Amino acid sequence: MFNKRTQLEQQPIRYALVSPALLSIAVFLFIPIAIVATYSFLEPGTYGGVKWNLSFDAYKQFLFEADFLTDELQFTSAYLEIFSRSFGQAFTATVLCLFIGFPTAYFIATRPQKTQSIWLFAITIPYWVNLLIRTVSMLFIIRDQGPINELLMSLGWISEPIKMAYTPFAVALGLFYSYLPFMVLPIYTALSRFDMGLLTAAHDLYASKWAALRHVLIPNVTHGITAGCLLVFIPSIGAFIAPDMLGGGKQLMIGNLIALQFQSSRNWPFGAATSMILLTFVLIVLIAFALKNKGGKK
């Protein structure tokens, strides 16, 4: 009885403490999403903006285009190709980040406790610089007259510069560089809570390094790997700066497509509809991972 009374008395305090966060989420998340969702069902204005007439043309435009002469709707895969390119680039960046991030996180987690903070500081300090500046720096490094090509040519390994800038490789490299810490930090957190003595026990039972990694280490840090993959994959899909600068405008991705609709094309409803399609996909991915983790815990 005493515990129930205490909990009832504490409820108003809890609501008061959480109300600023709920208010911020409502103002800066749900209301903007509601506005974007509303705009996606309206007609585009002549010079931008919207006309307050209900229309589903923005969603039809994603898959169909009207014939110039007959106005008949014909299927078009142009925007699906942009989405597939974005998913492919995001997947590539996620794989690269996992391939480099997991060993990096393991290395940091196995260092002495006093030096782990130094290694983490070294990982995060480049990201104190603005993303735009880092992307421009990456472009100068991989361009035809950049230090990589000049070094390879001075060593005689190549006779002409390797075309790296303004290619899909450059975009994937930019995404990888931009979001690598998002992979390292969650995996490091999971590894720091893992009992390394279990690996020693596995080796004592004649398990190979690969078997210990596969059957002991990875299953115990799966939640960190999953979090890192989501934190890299989701922002990579909607990335704007890397495809725009490193791709030279040739490697159009979803973020660039949405920006074009609100800027030069001035088709706000289609930009809003594309945003809602992307948001729906991201929510499906998050729900799928949440259900998978919930089922795994059971």
JOMOQUI-V922042 format. One record per residue. N is the residue number from 0. PHI is phi as a letter, one per 40 degrees, with the letter a starting at -180 (999 if undefined). PSI is psi in whole degrees, -180 to 180 (none if undefined). OMEGA is omega as a letter, one per 40 degrees, with the letter a starting at -180 (* if undefined). Layout:
# JOMOQUI-V922042
n=N phi=PHI psi=PSI omega=OMEGA
n=N phi=PHI psi=PSI omega=OMEGA
This chain:
# JOMOQUI-V922042
n=0 phi=999 psi=-43 omega=a
n=1 phi=c psi=-41 omega=a
n=2 phi=c psi=-42 omega=i
n=3 phi=c psi=-42 omega=i
n=4 phi=c psi=-41 omega=i
n=5 phi=c psi=-42 omega=i
n=6 phi=c psi=-40 omega=i
n=7 phi=c psi=-38 omega=i
n=8 phi=c psi=-30 omega=a
n=9 phi=c psi=-17 omega=a
n=10 phi=d psi=-47 omega=i
n=11 phi=d psi=-35 omega=i
n=12 phi=c psi=-42 omega=i
n=13 phi=c psi=-43 omega=i
n=14 phi=c psi=-38 omega=i
n=15 phi=c psi=-37 omega=a
n=16 phi=c psi=-36 omega=a
n=17 phi=c psi=-14 omega=a
n=18 phi=c psi=-39 omega=i
n=19 phi=c psi=-39 omega=i
n=20 phi=c psi=-43 omega=i
n=21 phi=c psi=-39 omega=i
n=22 phi=c psi=-41 omega=i
n=23 phi=c psi=-42 omega=i
n=24 phi=c psi=-42 omega=a
n=25 phi=c psi=-44 omega=a
n=26 phi=c psi=-43 omega=a
n=27 phi=b psi=-3 omega=i
n=28 phi=b psi=-63 omega=a
n=29 phi=c psi=-42 omega=a
n=30 phi=c psi=-47 omega=i
n=31 phi=c psi=-40 omega=i
n=32 phi=c psi=-40 omega=i
n=33 phi=c psi=-39 omega=i
n=34 phi=c psi=-45 omega=i
n=35 phi=c psi=-43 omega=i
n=36 phi=c psi=-40 omega=i
n=37 phi=c psi=-44 omega=a
n=38 phi=c psi=-30 omega=a
n=39 phi=c psi=-17 omega=i
n=40 phi=b psi=21 omega=i
n=41 phi=b psi=176 omega=i
n=42 phi=c psi=146 omega=i
n=43 phi=c psi=144 omega=i
n=44 phi=c psi=168 omega=a
n=45 phi=c psi=-43 omega=a
n=46 phi=b psi=42 omega=a
n=47 phi=g psi=177 omega=a
n=48 phi=g psi=-162 omega=a
n=49 phi=b psi=159 omega=i
n=50 phi=b psi=134 omega=a
n=51 phi=c psi=63 omega=i
n=52 phi=b psi=129 omega=a
n=53 phi=c psi=129 omega=a
n=54 phi=a psi=144 omega=i
n=55 phi=b psi=14 omega=a
n=56 phi=c psi=-32 omega=a
n=57 phi=c psi=-40 omega=i
n=58 phi=c psi=-33 omega=i
n=59 phi=c psi=-37 omega=a
n=60 phi=c psi=-25 omega=a
n=61 phi=c psi=-32 omega=a
n=62 phi=b psi=-18 omega=a
n=63 phi=b psi=155 omega=i
n=64 phi=b psi=147 omega=a
n=65 phi=c psi=136 omega=i
n=66 phi=c psi=140 omega=a
n=67 phi=c psi=-33 omega=a
n=68 phi=c psi=-43 omega=a
n=69 phi=b psi=-11 omega=a
n=70 phi=g psi=15 omega=i
n=71 phi=c psi=143 omega=a
n=72 phi=c psi=130 omega=i
n=73 phi=b psi=140 omega=a
n=74 phi=c psi=137 omega=i
n=75 phi=b psi=139 omega=a
n=76 phi=b psi=11 omega=a
n=77 phi=c psi=-47 omega=a
n=78 phi=c psi=-30 omega=i
n=79 phi=c psi=-36 omega=i
n=80 phi=c psi=-38 omega=i
n=81 phi=c psi=-42 omega=i
n=82 phi=c psi=-45 omega=a
n=83 phi=c psi=-37 omega=i
n=84 phi=c psi=-40 omega=i
n=85 phi=c psi=-44 omega=i
n=86 phi=c psi=-40 omega=i
n=87 phi=c psi=-44 omega=i
n=88 phi=c psi=-41 omega=i
n=89 phi=c psi=-40 omega=i
n=90 phi=c psi=-43 omega=i
n=91 phi=c psi=-45 omega=i
n=92 phi=c psi=-39 omega=i
n=93 phi=c psi=-43 omega=i
n=94 phi=c psi=-44 omega=i
n=95 phi=c psi=-44 omega=i
n=96 phi=c psi=-40 omega=i
n=97 phi=c psi=-41 omega=a
n=98 phi=c psi=-38 omega=i
n=99 phi=c psi=-36 omega=a
n=100 phi=c psi=-38 omega=a
n=101 phi=c psi=-51 omega=i
n=102 phi=c psi=-36 omega=i
n=103 phi=c psi=-46 omega=i
n=104 phi=c psi=-39 omega=i
n=105 phi=c psi=-41 omega=i
n=106 phi=c psi=-46 omega=a
n=107 phi=c psi=-42 omega=a
n=108 phi=c psi=-24 omega=a
n=109 phi=c psi=3 omega=i
n=110 phi=c psi=164 omega=i
n=111 phi=d psi=149 omega=a
n=112 phi=d psi=-34 omega=a
n=113 phi=c psi=-30 omega=a
n=114 phi=c psi=-10 omega=a
n=115 phi=c psi=-40 omega=i
n=116 phi=c psi=-32 omega=i
n=117 phi=c psi=-43 omega=i
n=118 phi=c psi=-41 omega=i
n=119 phi=c psi=-39 omega=i
n=120 phi=c psi=-40 omega=i
n=121 phi=c psi=-32 omega=i
n=122 phi=c psi=-39 omega=a
n=123 phi=c psi=-20 omega=a
n=124 phi=c psi=-35 omega=i
n=125 phi=c psi=-22 omega=a
n=126 phi=c psi=8 omega=i
n=127 phi=c psi=-19 omega=i
n=128 phi=c psi=146 omega=a
n=129 phi=d psi=143 omega=a
n=130 phi=d psi=-37 omega=i
n=131 phi=c psi=-44 omega=a
n=132 phi=c psi=-41 omega=i
n=133 phi=c psi=-36 omega=i
n=134 phi=c psi=-42 omega=i
n=135 phi=c psi=-40 omega=i
n=136 phi=c psi=-41 omega=i
n=137 phi=c psi=-39 omega=i
n=138 phi=c psi=-41 omega=i
n=139 phi=c psi=-30 omega=a
n=140 phi=c psi=-40 omega=a
n=141 phi=c psi=1 omega=a
n=142 phi=c psi=170 omega=a
n=143 phi=c psi=-35 omega=i
n=144 phi=b psi=20 omega=a
n=145 phi=c psi=172 omega=a
n=146 phi=c psi=-31 omega=a
n=147 phi=c psi=-51 omega=i
n=148 phi=c psi=-38 omega=i
n=149 phi=c psi=-39 omega=i
n=150 phi=c psi=-46 omega=a
n=151 phi=c psi=-37 omega=i
n=152 phi=c psi=-36 omega=i
n=153 phi=c psi=-30 omega=i
n=154 phi=c psi=-9 omega=i
n=155 phi=g psi=13 omega=a
n=156 phi=c psi=-27 omega=i
n=157 phi=b psi=153 omega=a
n=158 phi=c psi=-20 omega=i
n=159 phi=a psi=156 omega=a
n=160 phi=d psi=143 omega=i
n=161 phi=c psi=129 omega=a
n=162 phi=c psi=104 omega=i
n=163 phi=b psi=-40 omega=a
n=164 phi=c psi=150 omega=i
n=165 phi=g psi=39 omega=i
n=166 phi=b psi=165 omega=i
n=167 phi=d psi=-33 omega=i
n=168 phi=c psi=-42 omega=a
n=169 phi=c psi=-40 omega=i
n=170 phi=c psi=-46 omega=i
n=171 phi=c psi=-40 omega=i
n=172 phi=c psi=-41 omega=i
n=173 phi=c psi=-41 omega=i
n=174 phi=c psi=-42 omega=i
n=175 phi=d psi=-47 omega=a
n=176 phi=c psi=-34 omega=a
n=177 phi=c psi=-36 omega=a
n=178 phi=b psi=11 omega=i
n=179 phi=d psi=-45 omega=i
n=180 phi=c psi=-28 omega=i
n=181 phi=c psi=-21 omega=i
n=182 phi=c psi=-40 omega=a
n=183 phi=c psi=-46 omega=a
n=184 phi=c psi=-47 omega=i
n=185 phi=c psi=-39 omega=i
n=186 phi=c psi=-40 omega=i
n=187 phi=c psi=-42 omega=i
n=188 phi=d psi=-43 omega=i
n=189 phi=c psi=-40 omega=a
n=190 phi=c psi=-34 omega=a
n=191 phi=c psi=-23 omega=i
n=192 phi=c psi=-5 omega=a
n=193 phi=c psi=138 omega=i
n=194 phi=c psi=104 omega=a
n=195 phi=c psi=-17 omega=i
n=196 phi=c psi=-23 omega=i
n=197 phi=c psi=-33 omega=i
n=198 phi=c psi=-40 omega=i
n=199 phi=c psi=-41 omega=i
n=200 phi=c psi=-38 omega=i
n=201 phi=c psi=-41 omega=i
n=202 phi=c psi=-36 omega=i
n=203 phi=c psi=-26 omega=i
n=204 phi=c psi=20 omega=i
n=205 phi=g psi=26 omega=i
n=206 phi=c psi=137 omega=i
n=207 phi=c psi=169 omega=i
n=208 phi=c psi=-40 omega=i
n=209 phi=c psi=-41 omega=i
n=210 phi=c psi=-41 omega=i
n=211 phi=c psi=-40 omega=i
n=212 phi=c psi=-44 omega=a
n=213 phi=c psi=-39 omega=a
n=214 phi=b psi=-15 omega=a
n=215 phi=b psi=-56 omega=a
n=216 phi=c psi=-56 omega=a
n=217 phi=d psi=-45 omega=i
n=218 phi=d psi=-28 omega=a
n=219 phi=c psi=-12 omega=i
n=220 phi=b psi=20 omega=a
n=221 phi=d psi=-38 omega=a
n=222 phi=c psi=-36 omega=i
n=223 phi=c psi=-40 omega=i
n=224 phi=c psi=-44 omega=i
n=225 phi=c psi=-45 omega=i
n=226 phi=c psi=-42 omega=i
n=227 phi=c psi=-42 omega=i
n=228 phi=c psi=-41 omega=i
n=229 phi=c psi=-41 omega=a
n=230 phi=c psi=-23 omega=i
n=231 phi=c psi=-46 omega=a
n=232 phi=c psi=-46 omega=a
n=233 phi=c psi=-51 omega=i
n=234 phi=c psi=-25 omega=i
n=235 phi=c psi=-33 omega=a
n=236 phi=c psi=-44 omega=a
n=237 phi=c psi=17 omega=a
n=238 phi=c psi=147 omega=a
n=239 phi=b psi=-46 omega=a
n=240 phi=c psi=-47 omega=a
n=241 phi=d psi=-50 omega=i
n=242 phi=c psi=-32 omega=a
n=243 phi=c psi=-42 omega=a
n=244 phi=c psi=-49 omega=a
n=245 phi=c psi=-27 omega=i
n=246 phi=c psi=-9 omega=i
n=247 phi=g psi=24 omega=a
n=248 phi=g psi=-3 omega=a
n=249 phi=c psi=-27 omega=a
n=250 phi=b psi=74 omega=a
n=251 phi=c psi=131 omega=i
n=252 phi=b psi=179 omega=a
n=253 phi=d psi=-44 omega=a
n=254 phi=d psi=-42 omega=i
n=255 phi=c psi=-39 omega=i
n=256 phi=c psi=-45 omega=i
n=257 phi=c psi=-43 omega=i
n=258 phi=c psi=-40 omega=i
n=259 phi=c psi=-37 omega=a
n=260 phi=c psi=-34 omega=a
n=261 phi=c psi=-13 omega=a
n=262 phi=b psi=-88 omega=a
n=263 phi=c psi=-42 omega=a
n=264 phi=c psi=-28 omega=i
n=265 phi=f psi=36 omega=i
n=266 phi=b psi=79 omega=a
n=267 phi=c psi=-43 omega=i
n=268 phi=d psi=-41 omega=i
n=269 phi=c psi=-38 omega=i
n=270 phi=c psi=-41 omega=i
n=271 phi=c psi=-40 omega=i
n=272 phi=c psi=-42 omega=i
n=273 phi=c psi=-40 omega=i
n=274 phi=c psi=-41 omega=a
n=275 phi=c psi=-36 omega=i
n=276 phi=c psi=-44 omega=i
n=277 phi=c psi=-44 omega=i
n=278 phi=c psi=-41 omega=i
n=279 phi=c psi=-43 omega=i
n=280 phi=c psi=-44 omega=a
n=281 phi=c psi=-41 omega=i
n=282 phi=c psi=-39 omega=i
n=283 phi=c psi=-43 omega=i
n=284 phi=c psi=-45 omega=a
n=285 phi=c psi=-43 omega=i
n=286 phi=c psi=-40 omega=i
n=287 phi=c psi=-45 omega=i
n=288 phi=c psi=-38 omega=i
n=289 phi=c psi=-43 omega=i
n=290 phi=c psi=-37 omega=i
n=291 phi=c psi=-44 omega=i
n=292 phi=c psi=-37 omega=i
n=293 phi=c psi=-42 omega=i
n=294 phi=c psi=-35 omega=i
n=295 phi=c psi=-35 omega=i
n=296 phi=c psi=-34 omega=i
n=297 phi=c psi=none omega=*
